[in-house]
Structures are given as structure tokens and as C-alpha cells.
Amino acid sequence: MNQSIYIPDVTVAKQFGVSRATIWRWVQNGAFPKPVKLSPGCSRWKIEDVQKWADSRGGV
């Protein structure tokens, strides 16, 4: 069974050297993949979506 790994905004922000607010701003602007809402107040990104996004930008 293929299970996805989900990561929080803190991890995503650290990976790209930006703030959490920047990640959310990118999402609002359509410049970054939308997170998956796992429960109320719990949004996470699929690690493969983040990796695809980075790869499409030359491995940001």
C-alpha cells in the first residue's frame, strides 16, 4: 500500500528558507501547492507535491 507522507508548514518553510507566512502567501497566490486538510486546524502538504514543485523550479 502506498501511503503519503505529510509535512507541516514549519518544515516546508525551513526547507525553502522562508517564513511560514511566505508559504501561506504562496498558496493564496497560486504559486505553491495547496495543503491537504487532515482535520480542523490541521493542514499538511504531501511531501511528493512539495518535491514536484521544487523540481519544477530547478530544485529550489
Secondary structure, DSSP 8 states (H G I E B T S, - for coil): -----EE-HHHHHHHHT--HHHHHHHHHTTSS---EEEETTEEEEEHHHHHHHHHHTT--
